Amino acid sequence: MSALDWCVIGLYAAFIVALGLVAGRGAKSAESHLRAERSLPAWAVVFSILATEISAATYIGVPEKGFAGDWTYLQTTLGYLFGKLLLATFFVGLYWRLDLTSVYGFLGRRIGPRTQRAAAWGFLGGRLIASGVRLHIAAYALKVAAGVSLEFSMVLMAVLSTAYTFLGGLKAVVWTDVAQGSIFVIGAATALVFGLHAIDVPLGELVREAFDAGKFRALTLEDGGQSWLATQKPWPVAALFGATLVLASHGTDQENVQHLLNTKSAKSSTWSIALSALFAFPVVATFLAVGTMLWLYHRHVPYAGYSIDDSKGIFPNFIVHAMPSGLRGLVFAGLFAAAISSLGATLNATTTIWTTDIAPSRPADEKRERGVSDAAGLARVRRLICVFGALLLAVAAFFAWWSGRQRVDLIDLALSAMTILYGGILGTFLVALLFERRGSDLSTVVGLGAGVLVGAVGFFQKDLFGLESAVLDWAYTIPLAACATLAVAACGRRERPAGE
């Protein structure tokens, strides 16, 4: 990369940190730092939700799918739409009526404090795993582009995301996501337009060529010669996975729920989640189109300097070797934006859960008696953000080592890593929502453990049983783990909480 490219990326990084500093002005307490005083406009939350979803895994992994395969990844997006509409209809209004700071407060009110704390711990593990994978993927792309080490890339991105979250809290997360959501879509669109122009073949002919090769296929019932239990290629399986993943990630995961809990009203929250579902289609389609363009480009344009056999690095290599200076920096700024946008939300959410559900501060009146000020609470929150930034980096380092021993594409790695704990947490919320008497505080915690065990076995099945290929695709892990949690938790009986 040229000096001009690094200048573009450097200016963008400086802008993000400055935006975080400006957004955080006026925050004088931990509450205002973590919750943005419920002042977030709905349109900004839509951008923030999309920016959190579309991480570096999407920026690199979805074009990889379009290049090596077709557009059937959109089948999963159909499941996302259905899951988000369920959330908008049944979940968001309930959370607002309960006036929750943390989504796990719902479990505490409905079932008991042990369940609330156990689910919060589960969230911490699941979110650090998922975001650590995303950090690893983004660092891999930067390594390909700049020729720096993977370790340096991970440290750089972790430090930058920690910095702006430290400075501005949730406001910084949301407003930087607005900027970053814009820049990574612009970056992808720029690469798409440049690549199509460089092919120098009429667009209509290119479309026919890709269509004849099946590159635009978006729905299929084919299983690729495997049983439906071992693949997510058929659209019913992909849609099931997408719906259950969204219910878990956007209904029980503080990283996404924190946006919905801190808008200006319940109506704004409902519109935010519904609109983010609709806008996801054109965004994902843009990244798939980039992958199709890369397939066409390498059929028509002589290339040198990299191998197309490495599909993981196909988009970063195209940016580095094919795009001119300046544009190259813009597109990599989009990758940088996609990488750190989701990380800031993770750091704010994990800190909120720690201070609300796991190790809450003393009541406000006792704070005053002990002389603990709002400034001290804010300092504690900022220290925790730094701690979780370091933990995120450690998880990314582990998955960088682990993925080197596995044959798995990037987007599958990012999504499947989330399934270890999310099924158990989703099952815990279903116990609270569906049962009035079944599911005691103890049995639900045990059920959560059973769901996590199912998720871990599903994720590591090849390592555990010495298999060459998975017997059960990870698309089934979340619903199976949720069912295991429901079954075990229902063995106990609870008294209806007095405040229900």
C-alpha positions in Angstrom: 0.0 0.0 0.0 1.2 3.5 -0.8 1.7 6.5 1.5 -1.5 8.0 0.1 -3.4 4.9 1.1 -2.0 4.9 4.6 -2.8 8.6 4.8 -6.5 7.9 4.0 -6.7 5.2 6.6 -4.9 7.3 9.2 -7.2 10.3 8.7 -10.2 8.0 9.0 -8.9 6.4 12.2 -8.2 9.9 13.7 -11.7 11.0 12.7 -13.3 8.1 14.5 -11.3 8.7 17.7 -12.2 12.5 17.5 -15.9 11.6 16.9 -15.8 9.4 20.0 -14.3 12.2 22.0 -16.9 14.7 20.9 -19.8 12.3 21.4 -18.7 11.6 25.0 -18.6 15.2 26.0 -21.0 15.9 28.9 -21.0 12.3 30.3 -20.5 12.8 34.0 -21.6 9.4 35.3 -21.4 5.7 34.5 -25.1 5.7 33.6 -24.8 8.4 31.0 -21.6 6.9 29.6 -23.2 3.4 29.1 -26.8 4.3 28.2 -26.5 7.7 26.3 -29.4 9.0 28.5 -32.0 7.4 26.2 -31.4 10.1 23.6 -30.5 8.0 20.5 -32.6 8.8 17.4 -34.2 5.8 15.6 -32.4 6.5 12.3 -29.0 6.4 13.9 -29.8 3.2 15.7 -30.7 1.6 12.4 -27.3 2.5 11.1 -25.7 1.3 14.3 -27.5 -2.1 14.3 -26.4 -2.7 10.6 -22.8 -1.6 11.3 -22.6 -4.0 14.3 -24.0 -6.9 12.2 -21.9 -6.2 9.1 -18.4 -6.7 10.6 -15.2 -7.6 8.9 -16.5 -11.1 8.6 -19.2 -9.7 6.2 -16.8 -7.4 4.4 -14.4 -10.2 3.6 -16.4 -13.4 4.1 -19.5 -12.6 2.1 -17.6 -11.6 -1.1 -15.7 -14.9 -0.6 -19.1 -16.7 -0.8 -20.1 -14.8 -3.9 -16.7 -15.5 -5.5 -16.5 -19.2 -4.7 -20.2 -20.0 -4.9 -23.5 -18.1 -5.5 -26.0 -15.9 -3.7 -27.6 -18.5 -1.5 -26.3 -16.7 1.6 -29.3 -14.5 1.1 -31.4 -17.4 2.4 -30.0 -16.8 5.9 -30.9 -13.1 5.5 -34.6 -14.2 5.0 -34.4 -15.8 8.4 -33.0 -12.6 9.8 -36.0 -10.7 8.5 -38.5 -13.2 10.1 -36.6 -13.2 13.4 -36.4 -9.4 13.6 -40.1 -9.0 12.9 -40.8 -11.4 15.8 -38.6 -9.2 18.0 -40.3 -6.0 16.9 -43.8 -7.6 17.6 -43.3 -9.4 20.9 -40.0 -8.5 22.6 -39.2 -4.8 22.3 -42.3 -3.4 23.8 -42.0 -5.8 26.8 -38.4 -4.7 27.5 -39.4 -1.1 27.4 -42.4 -1.6 29.7 -40.0 -3.2 32.3 -37.6 -0.1 31.9 -34.6 -2.4 31.8 -31.0 -1.2 31.8 -29.8 -4.7 31.0 -31.8 -7.3 29.1 -30.9 -9.9 31.7 -32.8 -7.9 34.3 -35.9 -9.5 32.7 -34.7 -12.9 33.8 -34.0 -11.6 37.3 -37.6 -10.3 37.7 -39.3 -13.3 36.1 -37.2 -16.2 37.4 -34.5 -15.1 39.9 -31.1 -13.5 40.5 -29.1 -16.7 39.9 -30.6 -17.1 36.4 -29.9 -13.4 35.7 -26.3 -13.7 36.7 -25.7 -17.0 34.9 -27.2 -15.6 31.7 -25.0 -12.5 32.0 -21.9 -14.7 32.3 -23.0 -16.7 29.3 -23.4 -13.5 27.3 -19.9 -12.4 28.3 -18.4 -15.7 27.0 -20.5 -15.8 23.8 -20.0 -12.2 22.9 -16.2 -12.2 23.5 -16.0 -15.4 21.4 -18.0 -14.0 18.5 -16.3 -10.6 18.5 -12.9 -12.1 18.9 -13.4 -14.1 15.7 -14.4 -10.9 13.9 -11.3 -9.2 15.2 -9.2 -12.1 13.9 -10.8 -11.9 10.5 -10.3 -8.2 10.2 -6.6 -8.5 11.2 -6.1 -11.2 8.6 -7.3 -8.9 5.9 -5.1 -6.0 7.1 -2.1 -8.5 7.2 -2.8 -9.4 3.5 -3.1 -5.7 2.5 -0.2 -4.1 4.4 2.2 -7.0 4.9 2.3 -6.5 8.6 2.1 -9.3 11.1 -1.3 -10.7 12.2 -0.4 -9.9 15.8 0.2 -6.2 15.1 -3.0 -6.0 13.1 -5.1 -7.4 16.0 -3.5 -5.1 18.6 -4.0 -2.0 16.4 -7.7 -2.6 15.9 -8.3 -3.6 19.5 -6.6 -0.5 20.8 -8.5 1.9 18.4 -11.9 0.4 19.2 -11.1 0.5 23.0 -10.0 4.2 22.6 -13.2 5.6 21.2 -15.4 3.5 23.4 -13.4 4.6 26.4 -13.8 8.3 25.4 -17.5 8.3 24.4 -19.4 5.3 25.6 -22.6 4.3 23.9 -23.0 7.7 22.2 -19.6 7.2 20.6 -20.5 3.7 19.6 -23.7 4.8 17.8 -22.4 7.9 16.1 -19.2 6.3 15.0 -21.3 3.4 13.7 -23.2 5.9 11.5 -20.0 7.1 10.0 -18.5 3.6 9.7 -21.7 2.1 8.3 -21.6 4.7 5.5 -17.9 4.3 4.8 -17.9 0.5 4.5 -20.9 0.5 2.1 -19.2 3.2 0.1 -16.0 1.2 0.1 -17.7 -2.0 -1.2 -19.6 -0.1 -3.8 -16.4 1.6 -5.0 -14.7 -1.7 -5.4 -17.7 -3.1 -7.3 -17.8 -0.2 -9.7 -14.1 -0.1 -10.3 -13.9 -3.9 -10.9 -16.8 -3.9 -13.4 -15.2 -1.0 -15.2 -11.8 -2.7 -15.4 -13.3 -5.8 -17.0 -14.2 -3.7 -20.0 -17.0 -5.9 -21.1 -20.6 -4.7 -21.5 -22.5 -5.1 -18.3 -25.3 -7.1 -19.9 -22.9 -9.7 -21.2 -21.3 -10.0 -17.8 -24.7 -10.5 -16.2 -25.6 -13.2 -18.7 -22.3 -15.0 -18.1 -22.7 -15.0 -14.3 -26.3 -16.1 -14.7 -25.5 -19.0 -17.0 -22.9 -20.1 -14.5 -25.4 -20.1 -11.6 -23.7 -17.3 -9.7 -27.0 -15.5 -9.0 -28.8 -18.5 -7.6 -30.3 -17.2 -4.3 -32.7 -20.1 -3.3 -32.1 -23.8 -3.4 -33.3 -27.1 -1.9 -30.1 -28.9 -2.9 -28.0 -30.4 -0.2 -24.8 -30.8 -2.1 -24.9 -34.6 -1.8 -25.1 -34.4 2.0 -28.1 -35.0 4.3 -30.0 -31.9 5.5 -28.6 -32.5 8.9 -25.1 -32.0 7.7 -25.5 -28.8 5.6 -27.3 -25.5 5.7 -27.5 -25.2 1.9 -31.3 -25.9 1.6 -33.2 -22.7 2.2 -35.4 -24.0 5.0 -32.3 -24.9 7.0 -30.6 -21.5 6.3 -33.8 -19.6 7.2 -34.2 -21.6 10.4 -30.7 -20.8 11.4 -31.0 -17.1 10.5 -34.3 -16.7 12.5 -33.0 -18.4 15.6 -29.6 -16.6 15.4 -31.4 -13.2 15.3 -33.7 -14.2 18.2 -30.6 -15.0 20.2 -28.3 -12.2 19.1 -30.9 -9.3 18.9 -33.3 -10.5 21.6 -31.0 -11.8 24.3 -27.6 -10.2 23.5 -26.9 -6.9 25.3 -24.7 -5.8 22.4 -27.7 -5.4 20.2 -30.5 -4.9 22.8 -28.6 -1.9 24.3 -29.4 0.1 21.1 -33.1 -0.7 21.5 -33.3 0.0 25.2 -31.8 3.5 24.8 -33.7 5.1 22.0 -36.1 8.0 22.7 -39.2 5.8 22.9 -40.5 2.2 22.5 -41.9 3.1 19.1 -38.5 4.2 17.9 -37.0 0.9 19.1 -39.6 -1.1 17.2 -39.0 0.9 14.0 -35.3 0.6 14.4 -35.2 -3.2 14.5 -37.8 -3.6 11.7 -36.0 -1.2 9.3 -32.6 -2.8 10.0 -34.1 -6.1 8.8 -35.2 -4.5 5.5 -32.0 -2.6 4.9 -29.9 -5.7 5.5 -31.0 -7.2 2.1 -29.5 -4.5 -0.2 -26.3 -4.3 1.9 -25.7 -8.1 1.9 -26.5 -8.2 -1.8 -23.9 -5.5 -2.5 -21.2 -7.6 -0.9 -22.3 -10.7 -2.7 -22.2 -8.7 -6.0 -18.6 -7.8 -5.1 -17.8 -11.5 -4.9 -19.5 -12.2 -8.3 -17.6 -9.3 -9.8 -14.3 -10.8 -8.5 -15.2 -14.1 -10.2 -15.9 -12.3 -13.5 -12.7 -10.1 -13.1 -10.4 -13.1 -12.8 -12.0 -14.7 -15.9 -11.4 -11.6 -18.1 -8.5 -9.6 -16.7 -4.9 -10.9 -16.5 -3.7 -10.8 -12.9 -0.4 -11.3 -11.1 1.0 -11.2 -7.6 -1.5 -13.4 -5.8 -3.3 -16.7 -6.2 -7.0 -17.1 -6.6 -6.9 -20.4 -4.9 -6.9 -18.6 -1.5 -10.5 -17.6 -1.5 -10.2 -16.1 2.1 -7.9 -13.4 0.8 -9.5 -12.9 -2.6 -11.1 -9.5 -1.8 -8.1 -8.0 0.1 -5.7 -9.2 -2.6 -7.9 -7.6 -5.3 -7.9 -4.3 -3.4 -4.1 -4.4 -2.9 -3.0 -5.5 -6.4 -5.8 -4.2 -8.7 -7.0 -0.9 -7.3 -5.2 2.4 -7.7 -3.7 4.3 -4.9 -6.2 6.4 -3.0 -9.2 4.3 -4.0 -7.3 1.4 -2.4 -7.1 3.3 0.9 -10.8 4.2 0.8 -11.8 0.6 0.4 -9.5 -0.5 3.2 -10.9 2.3 5.3 -14.3 0.6 4.8 -12.8 -2.7 6.0 -11.3 -1.0 9.0 -14.7 0.6 9.7 -16.4 -2.8 9.5 -13.8 -4.3 11.8 -14.0 -1.8 14.7 -17.7 -0.9 14.5 -18.8 -4.2 16.1 -15.9 -4.1 18.6 -17.0 -0.8 20.2 -20.5 -2.1 20.7 -19.1 -5.3 22.3 -17.0 -3.3 24.8 -19.8 -1.1 25.9 -22.2 -4.0 26.3 -19.8 -6.2 28.3 -19.1 -3.3 30.6 -22.8 -2.7 31.1 -23.5 -6.3 32.0 -20.6 -6.4 34.4 -21.7 -3.3 36.3 -25.4 -4.1 36.2 -25.8 -7.9 36.5 -22.6 -9.4 37.7 -20.9 -6.9 40.0 -23.4 -4.0 40.4 -22.4 -0.9 42.3 -23.9 0.0 45.6 -27.2 1.9 45.6 -27.0 5.6 45.0 -27.8 6.6 48.5 -25.1 4.4 50.0 -22.7 5.7 47.4 -23.3 9.2 48.8 -22.8 8.1 52.3 -19.5 6.5 51.4 -18.5 9.6 49.4 -18.3 7.7 46.1 -18.9 10.3 43.3 -20.3 10.0 39.8 -16.8 10.6 38.6 -15.5 7.5 40.4 -18.3 5.4 38.8 -17.3 6.8 35.4 -13.7 6.0 36.1 -14.6 2.4 37.0 -16.5 2.0 33.8 -13.6 3.2 31.7 -11.2 0.8 33.5 -13.5 -2.1 32.7 -13.7 -1.1 29.0 -9.9 -1.4 28.9 -10.0 -4.8 30.6 -12.6 -6.1 28.1 -10.6 -4.7 25.3 -7.6 -6.8 26.4 -9.8 -9.9 26.8 -11.2 -9.4 23.3 -7.6 -9.4 22.0 -6.8 -12.6 23.8 -9.8 -14.4 22.3 -8.9 -13.2 18.8 -5.4 -14.6 19.3 -6.8 -18.0 20.3 -9.0 -18.2 17.2 -6.2 -17.1 15.0 -4.3 -20.2 16.2 -7.4 -22.5 16.1 -8.6 -21.5 12.6 -5.2 -22.3 11.2 -5.9 -26.0 12.0 -9.4 -26.0 10.4 -10.8 -25.9 6.9 -13.7 -23.4 7.3 -14.6 -20.3 5.4 -14.5 -17.0 7.3 -18.2 -16.1 7.5 -19.0 -19.6 8.7 -16.3 -19.3 11.4 -17.7 -16.0 12.6 -21.3 -17.2 12.7 -20.7 -20.7 14.1 -18.6 -19.3 17.0 -21.7 -17.5 18.2 -23.6 -20.8 18.6 -21.6 -22.1 21.6 -23.6 -20.1 24.2 -26.4 -18.4 22.3 -28.7 -21.5 22.2 -28.6 -21.9 26.0 -29.3 -18.2 26.6 -32.2 -18.2 24.1 -33.6 -21.2 25.9 -33.4 -19.4 29.2 -35.4 -16.4 27.9 -38.0 -18.8 26.4 -38.4 -20.4 29.9 -39.2 -16.9 31.3 -41.5 -16.0 28.4 -43.5 -19.3 28.0 -43.7 -20.7 31.5 -45.5 -19.2 34.5 -44.7 -21.9 37.0 -42.1 -24.2 35.4 -38.4 -23.3 35.7 -37.0 -22.5 39.1 -34.0 -20.3 39.7 -31.8 -23.4 40.2 -33.2 -25.6 37.4 -33.0 -22.8 34.8 -29.3 -22.3 35.6 -28.7 -26.0 35.2 -30.7 -25.9 31.9 -28.5 -23.0 30.7 -25.5 -25.2 31.4 -27.0 -28.1 29.5 -27.6 -25.8 26.5 -24.1 -24.5 26.6 -22.8 -28.1 26.6 -24.9 -28.9 23.6 -23.5 -25.8 21.8 -19.9 -26.6 22.7 -20.2 -30.2 21.5 -21.8 -29.1 18.2 -19.1 -26.5 17.6 -16.1 -28.8 18.5 -17.5 -32.1 17.2 -14.8 -32.7 14.7 -12.1 -32.2 17.3 -13.9 -34.2 20.0 -14.8 -37.2 18.0 -12.0 -37.2 15.4 -14.3 -36.6 12.4 -13.2 -35.4 9.0 -16.5 -33.6 8.5 -19.3 -32.6 10.9 -22.2 -35.0 11.3 -24.6 -32.1 12.4 -24.3 -28.7 10.8 -23.9 -25.8 13.2 -27.1 -24.3 11.9 -29.0 -26.7 14.2 -27.0 -25.9 17.3 -28.9 -23.0 18.5 -32.4 -24.5 18.3 -31.1 -27.8 19.8 -29.4 -26.1 22.6 -32.4 -24.0 23.3 -34.6 -27.1 23.5 -32.1 -28.8 25.9 -32.3 -25.7 28.2 -36.1 -25.7 28.1 -36.3 -29.4 28.9 -34.0 -29.3 31.9 -35.3 -26.0 33.3 -38.9 -27.2 33.1 -38.0 -30.0 35.7 -38.1 -27.3 38.4 -41.0 -25.3 39.7 -41.0 -21.7 40.7 -43.2 -19.4 42.7 -44.5 -16.4 40.7 -42.3 -13.4 41.6 -44.2 -10.9 43.8 -43.5 -8.0 41.4 -44.6 -9.8 38.2 
